[in-house]
Amino acid sequence: MDRLVNTVRPYAWGSATAIAELLGTEPTGEPQAELWMGAHPGAPSRVDRGEGPVALSDVIAADPEGELGPDAVGRFGPRLPFLLKLLAAASPLSLQVHPDLAQAEVGFADEEARGVPVDAAHRNYKDANHKPELICALTPFDGLCGFRDADEAAGLLAALEVDSLKPYVDILHAHPESHALREVLTAVLTADREAMADTVHQAATAAERLGAQGGPHAPAYRVYASIARHYPGDPGVIAAMLLNYVRLQPGEALYLGAGVPHAYLDGLGVEIMANSDNVLRCGLTPKHIDVPELLRVVRFESEAPGVLRPTVTSAAAAAGDSSGEEVYTTPIDEFRLSRYVLAEGTGPRPLPSRPPQILLCASGTAVLRGEGGDGGEAAELRLEQGESAFVPAGEAVALSGPGTVFRATVAA
């Protein structure tokens, strides 16, 4: 097992304090948006096995089956198939959507064939992989996720009493839902920028007023008004009003599959995703927006946000498993996120040793104890809050606290 030395990504939307407070370090005064744990080539974690720091990606590349196990390599190839992050948002991220695997493969092959440089600003597909993800809140966490019911979205827009929004209201009422959502999003993203900026200003002013008045949708109106302050005149503000607003409490999570438009707004969370950079943006960003490709990828279906809470799996419960592992269940093989809440005096909890895994201590202290090989002493690694470790496939480790530990691995 290896203690990880991780890289902080200083994106502009990041909090200047949240990650520093979790790590117990002094804030730099600059935004600290994400702490990456894994082997992504953009910012791989580093390990030291006695010969100085080495990128985890290089360690895995030198012996994929030894580090990941033959099963994981056979299923996902010779690289760690997931990326674990701490994500700290102080302002809205771009409104975005991710392709499914088939869409990513086709899109990547097309851009490669057309010779679009992989680092070009207008490139959509950085790789041929999909990018499902899961965000688990460590603090109250605000986000947008999936389309509202079309009639509900029409009611929210109508209440703003902005004349230029009335055609969208009529469309949302008059057409089948999938066609209505597609038609309105297309109209918003292709509208004259100057006219749309005026619409956004009027809508934001009205949302501010309605948010202050109270009522069942007041929290959502306050969020939309806040987004408009961060992105004045951006068409993505109106697109955001078509989406569900959700606030996660600590320990709750959202799973975001292919085609689901979403944006994280504020808060600190643990995020896990498939190892991909494929993002198609809908707004709230100065970056490239490819409207035709976006419309090909978005799923135009209303769906209430499915807030996940960690549970003991039915199979584990039936087997009388008392390991204390609580799982965030998702339909994805590339990653599996679970947590252990370990009280003072709790005995060591053996972890499954077959898959590769990353362990993140989110609060308190975690002690990892490995078996001693060839008669040697058992290895021990102590993780303080915010620290993490990589455990290669096949390495038997027991976990004790007191603390809360997130375990990232692949699905069985």
C-alpha positions, 0 to 999 in steps of 0.5 A: 500500500502506498501513501498518495501525494496528490495534485490540487487543480486551481480552476477559477470556480474553486473554493479558496478555503474548503480543500485547505481546511480539510487537509489542515493546510494554509489557504494559498489565496487562490482557488483550489477546485479539485484534488485528484487521486489516481493515475489520470495522465493530467495530474497523476498521484505520486508514490514513493517505494523507496526510490523517490516519488514516481507517478502512479500512472508510471507504476501501473504502466510498468506492471499493469497486472501486478498493480491492477490485477488480471481481472481489471486489466482484462475488463478495462485495459492496462490503466486504472479505470477510475479517478477519485477527487475532492471537489470544492465549488464556490461558484457554478461549474459549466452546464454540461453533459457526457456521452455514452460509450458508443457516442464517445467512440464514434466522436473520438474516431471522427475528430481523429480522422479529421485531424482535430488536435486533441488539445484544440479549444473546439475539440469535443472528444479527448478520448474514446471513453464515457464519463459517468460520475458520482458526487457525494456531499461532505458539506451541504452541496448544491447542484442542477441535475436532469430536466424538470417535468416540461409543465413544471419548467413552463410554470417556473418560466411563466412566473418570471413574467418575461415577454421573451420567455413566453414562446418557450412556455408555449412550446413546453405546454404544447408539444410532447415532452422530449420534443419540447425540451429539445426545441426550447434548449435549441432555441435558447442556445442558438438565439441572438446573443444580444437579445438573449442577454437582455432576456437573461437580465430580466429573468434574473431580476424576476428570479431575485424577486420571487426567491425573496418572496418565499414559496415552494420554488423560492430556493430554485429561483435564488439559485438561478439568480445567483447563477446569473450574477456569476454569468450575466447574459449567458444563455446557460442561465435560461437552460439552467431553469429547465433543470432540477435544483437539488441540495445534497446533505452530507453523506448523500450522493448523485449519480450522473449517467450519459446524456444527463445535463448537470452542473455543480454549484456550491459545496465540498464533495467526493467525486468519482468518475470513469477515467475520461475527459469528454465534456460537452458544454451547454452554457455557463462557460466561455468555452466552446459549445458545439450545439449540434453535437450537444443535441445529439448527446443530450437525453431529453427526458424529465427525471427527478434527481435520484438522491443516493444514500449509502446502504449495505448491499442485499447480498452482504446483508444476507451473508451477515456481513458486518464489515461496516461497508456502505455502498453507493450503488450505481449501474457502472463497472468502472468504479464503485464508491463506498464508505466506512464510518468507524467509531472509536474502539472499532476492531479492524475491518478486512477489505476485499483484496482482489481489486485495486483500490484507493482509500480516502480518509475524509474525517478523523484518522484511518489506520491501514494494516497489511499482512506481513509477507514471508514472516516479516512484520505487518506494514502499517500506514496511518492516514490523517484527514484528507490523506489517501492511499493506493492499495494494489490488487491482491494486497490484503489490508485491514482498516481501523479508525476512528474516522470516515473512510471512502473506498474507491475501486471497481465493481465486482 
